[in-house]
Amino acid sequence: MDIDSTKDDLTGGLFKILFEKSPGSVLVKADAPLFTIVAVSDDYLMVTSAKREDVIRKSFFDAFPEDKDNPADEYTARKVFTKVIQTGEKIDVAVYRYDILNSLTHQPEERYWSCSNIPIPGGGKKVEYILNTVVDISGEVKAKEVAIESENRLLLAAEATGLAIWDLSIPQTDFNFSPQLMAIFGHAPDSSISLSSIRNQVHPDDMQNIIIKSYHEALVTGNYAYEARIFWPDESLHWIRVKGVVLYNDKQEPYRMLGTIVDVTENKRDEIRKNDFIAMASHELKTPLTSLKAYIQLLETKLSGASDPFIKTALSKSINQVNKMIALVHSFLDLSRLEPGKLQLKRSVFDINKLIEECINDSRMISGTHTLAFSPIGVCNVNADREKIGEVVSNFISNAIKYSPKGSTVTIKAEVADHNCVEVSVTDEGIGIKPKDHEKIFQRFYRVDDNDKNHISGFGIGLYLSNEIIQRHKGKIWVKSTAGKGSSFFFSLPLV
């Protein structure tokens, strides 16, 4: 465009009409230091609350005064215009602040802008005009400020609670984290650590058996959660708890994981000390209980011919109570062995139907108050720890008897299910379980808060142990129940 030949059009021609209807733009002469405004668009006037007659043919800096308190700012309009003339190149300013007067309140209003400054040469290639185009980005800037403030508050809150926040991209594995993570992994705040170095600190067994498995499950379920052991640089052992979520793109492909890490070492050490105490106490209780049971059995044999019915009843009930105590001691011992590496599974191939029949016979000897119904179907061989699976079956039957009225029927089934699994169920006609307790029933020491169950003894560890045993066999365990109509407890194991 030849500016000289269109100067008349700038005030009344086609160019003037088109320019005034363009987005926020102002055309200034390259007559430094004035930089006279030649044309201005309607949008520019609207966003700056200015009038055309007040700015046309005036110096840009008379129409839009700059803040002179910041001489170090390289992006003031005067410095940018001057540089455009000197270099003959376009200069963009991503964001700058220029407050305007609100036409309603007549008060200064904080505004942020983004602008481009395009040189327009004349006939001799000398810059004669500068086209200054601006966009109001106040909303975006303020939204970013709010987001940054929220993020800072989140980081402060996380730091106060000992949480570290992390962000992992998939599949590039770019890893970002908050400073608290350095302390959790035993590093100085000014250290430099990478994702690979963090992974190298994880206990090899936990990396293989817990973290990798949890990662692949998270890609499917969207939730990431585990506890694992790590080694600090000084080789001391610590525990961490990790939780996170997976984000998916429009194609439902995972592209990012967000989560938290917290050090749970002290909790774990307390738990280990508690389990060690339980194991020691339970072990010490085994010997006197075994002796007590033997003496009662001898006494029962000695007095088998006694005519007093009270003696026989008392001895029988004593044996039952000793058996319950022995079972409880064994449960506490199993509980202490649930720490990583302590619970060893002794696998063998056996028919689960025969195991169930043995558990039923043992239950009948201890309690003859219920009808135990079981009809085996064929042979269901599994490769598992026979003793541990027997504990699960016995626990299911014991609970069914405990929580259902005397004289009712407890039904035990073993059926071949989908995916080549055997599904074992124990159903009672008892008081049932409310839906809110279904998920919690397998947690350690959890007991249903119900007046109907308060009189029933127990520590809430039987189902927790059963859950742990089945999980370590790569099986599944669950419950179906309706309050007041009985419960069905299930577990499944792969068939051989």
C-alpha positions as CSV (number, residue, x, y, z in Angstrom):
1,M,0.0,0.0,0.0
2,D,1.4,3.5,-1.0
3,I,0.7,5.6,2.1
4,D,1.5,8.9,0.3
5,S,-1.2,8.3,-2.4
6,T,-3.9,7.5,0.1
7,K,-3.4,10.3,2.7
8,D,-6.6,11.9,1.7
9,D,-8.4,8.6,2.1
10,L,-7.3,8.4,5.7
11,T,-9.8,11.1,6.6
12,G,-12.7,10.4,4.3
13,G,-12.1,7.6,1.8
14,L,-12.6,3.8,1.6
15,F,-9.5,3.1,3.6
16,K,-10.9,5.2,6.5
17,I,-14.2,3.3,6.5
18,L,-12.5,-0.1,6.5
19,F,-9.9,0.8,9.1
20,E,-12.5,2.2,11.6
21,K,-14.5,-1.1,11.4
22,S,-11.4,-3.3,11.9
23,P,-10.5,-4.9,15.3
24,G,-8.8,-2.8,17.9
25,S,-6.2,-0.9,15.8
26,V,-4.5,2.5,15.7
27,L,-2.3,3.9,12.9
28,V,0.4,6.3,14.0
29,K,3.0,8.2,12.0
30,A,6.6,7.3,12.5
31,D,7.3,11.0,13.4
32,A,9.2,10.3,16.7
33,P,8.9,11.6,19.3
34,L,5.3,12.6,18.7
35,F,3.9,9.5,16.9
36,T,0.8,11.3,15.7
37,I,-2.4,9.2,15.5
38,V,-3.7,9.1,12.0
39,A,-6.6,6.7,12.3
40,V,-8.2,4.7,15.0
41,S,-10.8,1.9,14.9
42,D,-14.2,1.8,16.7
43,D,-13.1,-1.2,18.8
44,Y,-9.9,0.6,19.9
45,L,-12.0,3.6,21.0
46,M,-14.5,1.4,22.8
47,V,-12.0,-0.6,24.9
48,T,-10.0,2.5,25.8
49,S,-13.1,4.6,26.5
50,A,-11.8,7.4,24.3
51,K,-13.5,9.6,21.6
52,R,-12.2,9.9,18.1
53,E,-12.1,13.7,18.1
54,D,-10.0,13.6,21.2
55,V,-7.2,11.4,19.7
56,I,-7.0,12.0,15.9
57,R,-4.0,14.1,14.9
58,K,-2.7,14.1,18.5
59,S,0.4,12.5,19.8
60,F,-0.2,8.9,20.9
61,F,1.2,9.8,24.3
62,D,-1.0,12.8,24.7
63,A,-4.1,10.6,24.0
64,F,-2.9,7.6,26.0
65,P,-0.4,8.8,28.7
66,E,2.1,6.2,29.8
67,D,3.2,5.4,33.3
68,K,6.6,7.2,33.7
69,D,7.4,5.6,37.0
70,N,9.0,2.5,35.4
71,P,11.9,3.6,33.1
72,A,13.4,0.0,33.2
73,D,10.3,-1.4,31.3
74,E,11.5,-2.3,27.8
75,Y,7.9,-2.6,26.5
76,T,6.6,0.9,26.9
77,A,4.9,2.1,23.8
78,R,7.5,4.8,23.1
79,K,10.4,2.3,23.3
80,V,8.6,-0.3,21.2
81,F,7.6,2.3,18.5
82,T,11.2,3.6,18.4
83,K,12.5,0.1,18.0
84,V,10.1,-0.7,15.2
85,I,11.4,2.4,13.3
86,Q,15.0,1.4,13.9
87,T,14.7,-2.3,13.0
88,G,11.9,-2.2,10.5
89,E,10.6,-5.4,12.1
90,K,7.3,-6.3,13.7
91,I,7.3,-6.4,17.5
92,D,4.8,-8.2,19.6
93,V,4.1,-7.6,23.3
94,A,2.5,-10.6,24.9
95,V,1.1,-8.8,27.9
96,Y,1.3,-5.4,29.4
97,R,-0.8,-3.4,31.8
98,Y,-2.6,-0.2,30.9
99,D,-5.4,1.0,33.1
100,I,-8.4,2.8,31.6
101,L,-11.1,5.0,33.1
102,N,-14.4,3.2,33.6
103,S,-17.1,5.2,31.8
104,L,-19.7,4.4,34.4
105,T,-17.8,4.7,37.7
106,H,-15.2,7.2,36.4
107,Q,-12.6,5.3,38.3
108,P,-9.4,3.7,37.0
109,E,-9.9,0.1,36.0
110,E,-7.1,-2.5,35.9
111,R,-6.7,-3.8,32.4
112,Y,-4.2,-6.1,30.6
113,W,-3.4,-6.1,26.8
114,S,-1.6,-8.0,24.1
115,C,-0.5,-6.0,21.1
116,S,1.3,-6.2,17.7
117,N,3.3,-3.3,16.2
118,I,3.7,-3.6,12.4
119,P,6.0,-1.3,10.4
120,I,4.5,0.2,7.2
121,P,7.3,1.5,4.9
122,G,6.9,4.4,2.4
123,G,8.4,4.8,-1.0
124,G,12.0,4.7,0.1
125,K,11.5,1.7,2.4
126,K,11.7,4.0,5.4
127,V,9.2,3.2,8.1
128,E,6.5,5.9,7.8
129,Y,3.6,4.4,9.8
130,I,3.2,1.9,12.6
131,L,0.0,-0.2,12.8
132,N,-0.6,-0.9,16.5
133,T,-3.2,-3.6,17.1
134,V,-4.4,-4.5,20.7
135,V,-6.5,-7.2,22.3
136,D,-7.9,-7.0,25.8
137,I,-6.7,-10.0,27.7
138,S,-7.6,-8.9,31.2
139,G,-9.9,-11.9,31.8
140,E,-7.2,-14.4,30.9
141,V,-4.6,-12.7,33.0
142,K,-6.8,-12.4,36.0
143,A,-8.0,-16.0,35.6
144,K,-4.3,-17.1,35.5
145,E,-3.6,-15.1,38.6
146,V,-6.5,-16.8,40.4
147,A,-5.2,-20.2,39.3
148,I,-1.7,-19.4,40.4
149,E,-3.0,-18.2,43.8
150,S,-5.1,-21.4,44.2
151,E,-2.1,-23.5,43.2
152,N,0.1,-21.7,45.8
153,R,-2.5,-22.2,48.5
154,L,-2.7,-25.9,47.6
155,L,1.1,-26.3,47.8
156,L,1.1,-24.6,51.2
157,A,-1.7,-26.8,52.5
158,A,0.0,-29.9,51.1
159,E,3.4,-28.9,52.7
160,A,1.7,-28.3,56.0
161,T,0.2,-31.8,56.0
162,G,3.3,-33.5,54.7
163,L,1.9,-34.2,51.3
164,A,3.8,-34.0,48.1
165,I,2.0,-33.4,44.8
166,W,3.1,-35.0,41.5
167,D,2.2,-34.9,37.9
168,L,3.2,-37.6,35.4
169,S,2.6,-37.4,31.6
170,I,1.8,-40.6,29.7
171,P,3.6,-42.1,27.9
172,Q,6.5,-39.6,27.8
173,T,6.9,-39.9,31.6
174,D,7.7,-36.3,32.2
175,F,7.6,-36.0,35.9
176,N,6.9,-32.8,37.9
177,F,6.5,-32.6,41.7
178,S,6.2,-30.2,44.6
179,P,9.3,-29.6,46.8
180,Q,7.9,-31.7,49.7
181,L,8.7,-34.9,47.7
182,M,12.4,-34.3,48.2
183,A,12.0,-34.6,52.0
184,I,9.8,-37.7,51.6
185,F,12.6,-39.5,49.7
186,G,15.3,-38.3,52.0
187,H,17.0,-35.7,49.8
188,A,18.1,-32.2,50.6
189,P,15.8,-29.4,49.2
190,D,18.4,-28.3,46.7
191,S,19.0,-31.8,45.3
192,S,18.1,-32.8,41.7
193,I,16.3,-36.0,41.3
194,S,14.6,-37.7,38.4
195,L,11.8,-40.2,38.0
196,S,14.3,-43.0,37.4
197,S,16.2,-42.2,40.5
198,I,13.0,-42.2,42.6
199,R,12.1,-45.6,41.1
200,N,15.6,-46.9,42.1
201,Q,14.8,-46.1,45.7
202,V,11.7,-48.3,45.7
203,H,12.1,-51.8,47.3
204,P,12.5,-54.2,44.4
205,D,9.7,-56.5,45.6
206,D,7.3,-53.7,46.0
207,M,8.2,-52.3,42.6
208,Q,7.5,-55.6,40.9
209,N,4.5,-56.8,43.0
210,I,2.7,-53.6,43.9
211,I,3.7,-50.5,41.9
212,I,3.8,-51.9,38.4
213,K,0.6,-53.8,39.0
214,S,-1.1,-50.7,40.4
215,Y,0.0,-48.6,37.4
216,H,-1.5,-51.0,34.9
217,E,-4.7,-51.3,36.9
218,A,-4.9,-47.5,37.1
219,L,-4.8,-47.1,33.3
220,V,-8.0,-49.2,33.2
221,T,-9.8,-48.1,36.4
222,G,-8.7,-44.4,36.5
223,N,-7.6,-44.7,40.2
224,Y,-4.1,-45.2,41.4
225,A,-3.4,-46.2,45.1
226,Y,-0.8,-48.3,46.9
227,E,1.6,-48.4,49.8
228,A,5.3,-49.3,49.2
229,R,8.7,-49.4,50.9
230,I,11.5,-47.1,49.8
231,F,15.2,-46.8,50.8
232,W,16.6,-43.4,51.6
233,P,20.1,-42.5,50.4
234,D,21.4,-43.4,53.9
235,E,19.8,-46.9,53.3
236,S,17.2,-46.6,56.0
237,L,13.8,-48.1,55.2
238,H,10.7,-46.0,54.9
239,W,7.1,-46.4,53.8
240,I,5.1,-44.1,51.4
241,R,1.4,-44.0,50.5
242,V,0.6,-42.9,46.9
243,K,-2.8,-41.9,45.6
244,G,-3.7,-40.5,42.2
245,V,-6.1,-40.3,39.3
246,V,-5.7,-40.8,35.5
247,L,-6.8,-38.2,33.0
248,Y,-8.1,-39.3,29.6
249,N,-8.2,-37.4,26.2
250,D,-11.1,-37.3,23.8
251,K,-10.2,-40.7,22.5
252,Q,-10.4,-42.1,26.1
253,E,-6.6,-42.6,26.0
254,P,-4.7,-42.0,29.3
255,Y,-2.4,-39.0,28.9
256,R,-1.7,-37.8,32.4
257,M,-1.6,-38.9,36.1
258,L,-2.0,-36.6,39.0
259,G,-1.6,-37.5,42.7
260,T,-0.1,-37.2,46.1
261,I,2.6,-39.0,48.1
262,V,2.8,-39.0,51.9
263,D,5.3,-40.6,54.3
264,V,3.6,-43.2,56.5
265,T,6.8,-44.6,58.1
266,E,5.8,-43.8,61.7
267,N,2.4,-45.3,61.3
268,K,3.9,-48.4,59.7
269,R,6.5,-48.8,62.5
270,D,3.8,-48.5,65.1
271,E,1.8,-51.1,63.3
272,I,4.8,-53.5,63.1
273,R,5.5,-53.0,66.8
274,K,1.8,-53.8,67.5
275,N,1.8,-56.9,65.3
276,D,5.1,-58.1,66.9
277,F,3.4,-57.7,70.3
278,I,0.3,-59.5,69.2
279,A,2.4,-62.3,67.7
280,M,4.5,-62.7,70.9
281,A,1.4,-62.6,73.2
282,S,-0.5,-65.1,71.0
283,H,2.5,-67.4,70.8
284,E,2.8,-67.4,74.6
285,L,-0.9,-68.1,75.0
286,K,-0.8,-71.2,72.7
287,T,1.1,-73.5,75.2
288,P,-1.2,-73.0,78.3
289,L,-4.3,-73.3,76.1
290,T,-3.1,-76.5,74.6
291,S,-2.4,-77.9,78.0
292,L,-5.7,-76.7,79.3
293,K,-7.5,-78.4,76.4
294,A,-5.6,-81.7,77.0
295,Y,-6.5,-81.7,80.8
296,I,-10.2,-81.0,80.0
297,Q,-10.2,-83.9,77.5
298,L,-8.6,-86.2,80.0
299,L,-11.1,-85.1,82.6
300,E,-13.9,-85.7,80.1
301,T,-12.6,-89.3,79.5
302,K,-12.2,-89.9,83.2
303,L,-15.7,-88.8,84.0
304,S,-17.4,-90.3,81.0
305,G,-19.3,-92.7,83.2
306,A,-20.5,-90.1,85.6
307,S,-24.2,-90.0,86.2
308,D,-24.4,-86.2,86.8
309,P,-25.5,-84.5,83.5
310,F,-24.0,-81.2,84.7
311,I,-20.5,-82.6,84.6
312,K,-20.8,-83.7,81.0
313,T,-22.4,-80.4,79.9
314,A,-19.8,-78.3,81.7
315,L,-16.9,-80.2,80.3
316,S,-18.3,-80.0,76.7
317,K,-18.9,-76.3,77.0
318,S,-15.4,-75.8,78.4
319,I,-13.9,-77.7,75.4
320,N,-15.9,-75.4,73.1
321,Q,-14.7,-72.3,74.8
322,V,-11.1,-73.4,74.7
323,N,-11.5,-74.2,71.0
324,K,-12.8,-70.7,70.4
325,M,-9.8,-69.2,72.2
326,I,-7.4,-71.3,70.3
327,A,-9.0,-70.2,67.0
328,L,-8.7,-66.6,68.1
329,V,-5.1,-67.0,69.0
330,H,-4.4,-68.5,65.6
331,S,-6.2,-65.5,64.0
332,F,-4.0,-63.1,65.8
333,L,-0.9,-65.0,64.7
334,D,-2.1,-64.9,61.1
335,L,-2.7,-61.1,61.5
336,S,0.9,-60.5,62.6
337,R,2.1,-62.5,59.6
338,L,0.3,-60.3,57.1
339,E,3.3,-57.9,56.8
340,P,5.2,-58.2,53.5
341,G,7.2,-61.4,53.3
342,K,5.9,-63.0,56.6
343,L,2.7,-64.8,55.3
344,Q,4.1,-67.7,53.2
345,L,1.6,-69.6,51.1
346,K,2.2,-73.4,50.9
347,R,0.5,-74.2,47.7
348,S,-0.7,-77.7,46.7
349,V,-3.4,-79.1,44.4
350,F,-6.5,-80.3,46.2
351,D,-10.3,-80.8,45.8
352,I,-12.0,-77.8,47.5
353,N,-15.1,-79.9,48.0
354,K,-13.3,-82.2,50.3
355,L,-11.9,-79.3,52.2
356,I,-15.4,-77.8,52.6
357,E,-16.7,-81.1,54.0
358,E,-13.9,-81.2,56.6
359,C,-14.6,-77.6,57.6
360,I,-18.3,-78.4,58.0
361,N,-17.6,-81.5,60.1
362,D,-15.4,-79.4,62.4
363,S,-18.1,-76.7,62.7
364,R,-20.7,-79.4,63.6
365,M,-18.4,-80.6,66.5
366,I,-18.1,-77.1,67.9
367,S,-21.7,-76.0,67.4
368,G,-24.6,-78.2,66.7
369,T,-27.2,-75.5,66.8
370,H,-27.6,-75.0,63.0
371,T,-28.3,-77.1,59.9
372,L,-25.3,-77.0,57.6
373,A,-26.3,-77.9,54.0
374,F,-23.7,-78.8,51.4
375,S,-24.0,-80.8,48.2
376,P,-20.7,-81.2,46.4
377,I,-20.7,-81.3,42.6
378,G,-17.8,-83.3,41.0
379,V,-14.2,-82.4,41.6
380,C,-13.0,-78.8,41.9
381,N,-9.2,-78.8,42.0
382,V,-7.4,-75.6,43.0
383,N,-3.7,-74.8,43.5
384,A,-3.7,-73.0,46.8
385,D,-2.7,-73.1,50.5
386,R,-5.1,-75.7,51.8
387,E,-4.8,-74.6,55.5
388,K,-5.3,-70.9,54.7
389,I,-8.3,-71.6,52.4
390,G,-9.7,-73.8,55.1
391,E,-9.5,-70.8,57.5
392,V,-11.6,-68.7,55.1
393,V,-14.3,-71.4,54.7
394,S,-14.4,-72.0,58.5
395,N,-14.6,-68.2,59.1
396,F,-17.5,-67.9,56.7
397,I,-19.4,-70.8,58.4
398,S,-18.6,-69.5,61.9
399,N,-19.9,-66.0,61.0
400,A,-23.1,-67.5,59.4
401,I,-23.8,-69.5,62.6
402,K,-22.9,-66.5,64.9
403,Y,-25.2,-64.0,63.1
404,S,-28.3,-66.3,62.4
405,P,-30.9,-67.7,64.7
406,K,-30.5,-71.2,66.2
407,G,-32.2,-73.9,64.2
408,S,-31.8,-72.0,60.9
409,T,-30.0,-73.4,57.9
410,V,-26.6,-72.4,56.6
411,T,-26.1,-73.3,52.9
412,I,-22.6,-73.9,51.5
413,K,-22.0,-74.1,47.8
414,A,-19.1,-74.7,45.5
415,E,-19.8,-74.0,41.8
416,V,-17.7,-73.7,38.7
417,A,-18.1,-70.1,37.5
418,D,-17.0,-68.1,34.5
419,H,-13.3,-67.5,33.7
420,N,-12.4,-71.1,34.8
421,C,-12.9,-70.3,38.5
422,V,-14.6,-72.1,41.4
423,E,-17.0,-69.9,43.4
424,V,-17.6,-70.8,47.0
425,S,-20.5,-69.2,48.9
426,V,-21.9,-69.5,52.4
427,T,-25.5,-68.2,52.9
428,D,-27.3,-67.7,56.2
429,E,-30.8,-66.7,57.3
430,G,-29.6,-64.2,59.8
431,I,-29.9,-60.4,60.5
432,G,-28.1,-59.3,57.3
433,I,-25.8,-56.4,56.6
434,K,-26.8,-52.8,55.6
435,P,-25.5,-51.6,52.2
436,K,-23.3,-48.9,53.8
437,D,-21.3,-51.7,55.5
438,H,-20.7,-53.9,52.5
439,E,-17.4,-52.3,51.4
440,K,-16.1,-51.9,55.0
441,I,-16.9,-55.3,56.3
442,F,-13.5,-56.7,55.1
443,Q,-11.4,-53.9,56.8
444,R,-9.3,-54.7,59.8
445,F,-11.0,-54.5,63.2
446,Y,-14.2,-53.2,61.5
447,R,-17.4,-54.1,63.3
448,V,-20.8,-53.2,62.1
449,D,-22.3,-50.5,64.3
450,D,-25.7,-52.1,65.0
451,N,-27.6,-52.6,68.2
452,D,-28.7,-56.1,66.9
453,K,-25.0,-57.1,66.8
454,N,-23.6,-55.5,69.9
455,H,-24.1,-58.6,72.0
456,I,-22.1,-60.8,69.6
457,S,-18.4,-61.2,70.5
458,G,-15.6,-60.7,68.1
459,F,-12.6,-58.4,67.2
460,G,-13.4,-57.8,63.5
461,I,-10.4,-59.6,62.2
462,G,-11.8,-62.8,60.7
463,L,-13.1,-61.3,57.4
464,Y,-10.1,-59.1,57.1
465,L,-7.8,-62.1,57.3
466,S,-10.1,-63.9,54.8
467,N,-9.8,-61.0,52.4
468,E,-6.0,-60.9,52.7
469,I,-5.7,-64.7,52.1
470,I,-7.9,-64.6,49.1
471,Q,-6.2,-61.5,47.6
472,R,-2.8,-63.2,48.0
473,H,-4.2,-66.2,46.0
474,K,-5.2,-63.7,43.2
475,G,-8.8,-64.5,43.9
476,K,-11.9,-62.4,44.7
477,I,-14.0,-62.0,47.8
478,W,-17.4,-60.2,48.2
479,V,-20.7,-60.1,50.1
480,K,-24.3,-59.9,49.1
481,S,-26.8,-59.1,51.9
482,T,-30.1,-57.5,52.7
483,A,-30.7,-56.2,56.2
484,G,-33.1,-58.6,58.0
485,K,-33.0,-61.2,55.3
486,G,-29.6,-62.9,55.7
487,S,-26.2,-62.7,54.0
488,S,-24.1,-64.5,51.4
489,F,-20.4,-64.4,51.5
490,F,-18.4,-65.4,48.4
491,F,-14.9,-66.1,47.3
492,S,-13.5,-67.4,44.0
493,L,-10.2,-69.1,43.1
494,P,-8.8,-70.2,39.7
495,L,-9.3,-73.8,38.9
496,V,-6.3,-76.0,38.0
